[in-house]
Amino acid sequence: MVVQHRNDYAHPITTVNLSIGMNWNSDSVPSWANLEDELSALKSAGLVITVSAGNSFAQYNAPGVSYPAAVPT
C-alpha cells in the first residue's frame, strides 16, 4: 500500500519506520518470515526502511537481531 500511495501527498513518502519485532534473536531470516516481498518492493521504490532491532538480546545472550531487522534488504 505504501508504494502505491507514496505520491498521494504534498510531500511524498520517503521513509517507512516499522516498530515491529518478534521475541526472537538471530543473524539470519527465520523460516517463518513473511515480509520479504513487501520489504523488497519498498526498497525497489527507493524508500528508506527502518525496523526495530529488538530488545531481547540479553535473554538470548548471543549476537543477533529480531525479525524483520534480520532481513538483509
Buried (B, 14 or more C-beta within 10 A) or exposed (E): EBBEEBEEEEEEBEEBEBEEBBEBBBEEBBEEBEBEEBBEEBBEBEBEBEBBBBEBBEEEEEEBBBBBBBBEE
